[in-house]
């Protein structure tokens, strides 16, 4: 029997989501992967943060493109291409845990919530070859993931790693 490869949930941070819509370093690598794969997830706060970044980069320059882009992103969220995990920061206990990750890893709260989602969220029980991974284009986020034992692909640095074949 051949070795099996687990199905991994691929968490997207803000920087990788933005790469779907803006031509930046690493955009083509990530778009190609995204268009041909499934099982993407992001925290609700990250989803909204990506919309806000897209607004800051597009709204005043090209309002029509901005609305097309955020509509497409919303459709990905509603349609399930990018599952949105609702990590609730209205709980003092969860906010403290995310805050501790933020301080420990020198990240803002929005970035720390992605690390928290992978470590403690819906799919955190998946392990070994099914453990969730992070896709980012942000070096501090990449380093925080590594520090916390999370496999990570920094799509700004090159094409997908071999371990991300599903």
N, C-alpha and C positions, 0 to 999 in steps of 0.2 A: 504494500500500500504506500502511495506517495505521501510525502510530508504535507500536512495541511497548513494553510495559512489562515489565521484568524481574521475575522472581519473587524477592522478598526474603525472607531468613530474618530473623525478628523475635526477637531475644534479649530475654528477660524478666529483669529483676532482681528481687530480693526484694520490693521495694515494689510492683511491678506485680502479681506473683503474689498477694500478700496482698490486693490490691484485688479479686481475683476472689471473695473470701470474706467480706470485711469491708466494711461500709458506711462509707466514708471519702470525702473529697473526691476526685473523679475516678473513683470506682469504677464508676459507671454508664457513663461514656464507654468505659472499658477493657473492661468486661464485654460491652457491646454489640459492640465490635470483636472481641474474643476469640471470642465465640459464633458469629460469622459469617465467620471467616477461618481460615486454616491457616498452616503453616510457622513454628511457634513453637519456640524452643530456649532452653535455659538451661544453665549450668554445673552439674555435680553438686553442688558446694559451695553454690551459690545455691539449688538445690532443697531441700537439707537445711536451709539457713538459713531459708527460707520456712516450712518445717514448724516450726522452732523458734520463729519469731515468732508463728505461729498458736497454738502451745502457750502462749506467754506471754500472749497476749491472750484465749484462750478456755478453756483447760483448767480453771482454777479456777472460772470463771463458769458454764460450761455444758459439762460433760464430754461429753455426748452429741453436741452440735453439733461439738465439737472432733474427735471420732472420725469423724463424717460428713465434715467438711471435709478432714481429712488423707487419708481414704480416697479421696475424690473427686480430690484432687490426685495421689495415687499412681496412680490409674487413668489420669489424663491423661498421666502419665509412662510408665507401662507400655504404654498404648495408643498412644502416639506423638503425641497432640495437642500435647504439649510434649516435644520431643526433649531428652534429657538428654545433654549433652556431657561426657564424663569427663576433664576437664583434670586431669592427675595432678600433685599438688604433692609427690609423693614423689621427684621428680627435683630435685636441687639446682639444676640449670640453669634449669628452669622456675620453681622457687620464687624464684630470684633475679630473673628477669624480671618475675614478678608483683609481687615486693617493690619493684622499681624503679618500676613503674607506680603502686604504692600510694604511695610517697614523692613521686614526681613530681606526682601528682594529688591528694595529700592525701586518700586513700581508705583504708578498711580493706582487708585482704586479700580478704575476700569480695566486695567491690565491684570491686576491681582485677582479680579473676579474670574477671569478665564482660567488662571492657575487653580483657583479654588474649585471651579466647576469640574475640571479634570480630576482633581484629587478627591473631591467629596461629593460631586454631583451625581446625576442620574446614572451615568455609565462608569462610575468609579469602581464598581465591583468587577469590571472586566480586567483581566490580568494577562500577563505574559504576551503571547502573540495576538491577543485581542485587546490589549490595553489601549486606551485612547491616546491620541497624539495631538500635538499642536502644530498648526501651520501659521507661520508669521513672516513678516519682513522687517521685524523690529529686533535689533540685537539685544537690548536689555531684556525683552520678553523671552528671546531665545535662551539667554543665559539663566534666567529665572527658571525656565522649564527644565533645563539640564540640571540645575542645582536641586530641583525638587524631584528628580528621577523620571522626568517625562521625556519621551522621544519627541524630537522637534525637527521640522524642516523649515529652514529659513529660505523661502523661495526667492528672496532678493539675491542670494548667493549662488544660485544655480538650479539645474533641473532636479527633479524629484529623486530622492535617494532610493536605492534598490529595496530597502525594507518597507517601502510604502507602495507595494504592488497591488493592493486591493482597493 
